Amino acid sequence: MRKPADGLLIAGGINILCIIPFTLLMGTIILSNSMLLPGIDEEVAALSLLVTCMGTVIIYGVMRMRELEKYKWSVISSILAILPISPGCLFGVPFGVWALSVLLRKEVKKAFADNAGG
């Protein structure tokens, strides 16, 4: 689980960096009290926030995955990393597929269950 988790951690970190364009864009709008490109700036801001939230969920799931805790969050973070709507998907797609293939093994599910029970 360590290597796919490391790749997902990178993907999540890249996604979290998407807060930078959001912050810059919103700061520019607030300081200039005007719209830069009507319609486009709101879309960029919304997508930046969405991708940042995805990155946060991915990192949370990876941290739980490393400890063999919260199986569902581990699977959710792997699926989110695969979605091709963020810059992190460059790492997220291969490592997300790898993580999912490992997470779906019976012995890995059992390890999560055993860890949760004891």
C-alpha positions in Angstrom: 0.0 0.0 0.0 3.0 2.3 0.6 3.9 3.1 -3.1 0.4 3.7 -4.4 -0.3 5.8 -1.3 2.8 7.9 -2.0 1.6 8.6 -5.5 -1.8 9.5 -4.3 -0.3 11.8 -1.7 1.5 13.7 -4.6 -1.7 13.9 -6.6 -3.6 15.3 -3.6 -0.8 17.8 -2.9 -0.9 19.0 -6.5 -4.6 19.5 -6.3 -4.4 21.4 -3.0 -2.0 23.8 -4.8 -5.0 24.8 -7.0 -6.0 27.1 -4.2 -3.3 29.5 -5.5 -5.1 30.6 -8.7 -8.4 30.8 -6.7 -6.8 33.1 -4.1 -5.1 35.2 -6.8 -8.2 35.5 -8.9 -10.5 36.4 -6.0 -7.9 38.8 -4.6 -7.7 40.6 -7.9 -11.5 40.8 -8.2 -11.8 42.2 -4.7 -9.0 44.7 -5.0 -10.0 45.9 -8.4 -13.8 45.7 -7.6 -14.4 44.5 -11.2 -14.8 41.4 -13.2 -11.8 40.3 -15.2 -13.5 38.1 -17.7 -17.3 37.9 -17.1 -18.3 34.3 -16.4 -14.8 32.8 -16.8 -13.4 34.0 -13.5 -16.2 32.5 -11.5 -15.8 29.2 -13.3 -12.0 29.2 -12.6 -12.6 30.1 -9.0 -15.2 27.3 -8.5 -13.1 24.7 -10.2 -10.0 25.7 -8.2 -12.0 25.3 -5.0 -13.5 22.0 -6.1 -10.1 20.6 -7.0 -8.6 21.9 -3.7 -11.4 20.1 -1.8 -10.7 16.9 -3.8 -7.0 17.2 -2.9 -7.9 17.4 0.8 -10.2 14.4 0.6 -7.5 12.4 -1.3 -4.8 13.2 1.3 -7.2 12.3 4.2 -8.0 9.0 2.5 -4.3 8.3 1.9 -3.4 9.0 5.5 -6.1 6.5 6.6 -5.0 4.0 4.0 -1.4 4.0 5.3 -2.8 3.1 8.8 -5.2 0.5 7.4 -8.1 2.6 8.7 -11.3 3.8 7.1 -11.5 1.5 4.1 -14.3 3.5 2.5 -12.3 6.7 2.6 -9.3 4.9 1.1 -11.5 3.8 -1.8 -13.1 7.2 -2.2 -9.7 8.9 -2.3 -8.5 6.5 -5.0 -11.5 7.1 -7.1 -11.3 10.9 -6.8 -7.7 10.8 -7.8 -8.6 9.0 -11.0 -11.1 11.7 -12.1 -9.5 13.6 -15.0 -10.6 17.1 -13.9 -7.5 18.2 -12.0 -3.8 18.7 -12.6 -3.2 16.0 -10.0 -4.7 13.4 -12.3 -1.3 13.0 -14.0 -0.3 11.1 -10.9 -3.8 10.3 -9.7 -4.8 8.1 -12.6 -2.0 5.5 -12.5 -1.6 5.5 -8.7 -5.4 5.6 -8.1 -5.9 2.6 -10.4 -3.0 0.8 -8.6 -4.4 1.7 -5.2 -7.8 0.5 -6.1 -6.5 -2.8 -7.5 -4.7 -3.3 -4.2 -7.7 -2.2 -2.0 -10.0 -4.6 -3.8 -7.9 -7.7 -2.8 -9.5 -9.9 -0.2 -6.5 -9.9 2.0 -6.3 -6.1 2.1 -10.0 -5.8 2.9 -9.4 -8.3 5.7 -6.4 -6.3 7.0 -8.6 -3.2 7.2 -11.3 -5.2 8.9 -8.9 -6.7 11.4 -7.4 -3.4 12.2 -10.8 -1.8 12.8 -11.8 -4.6 15.1 -8.8 -4.8 17.2 
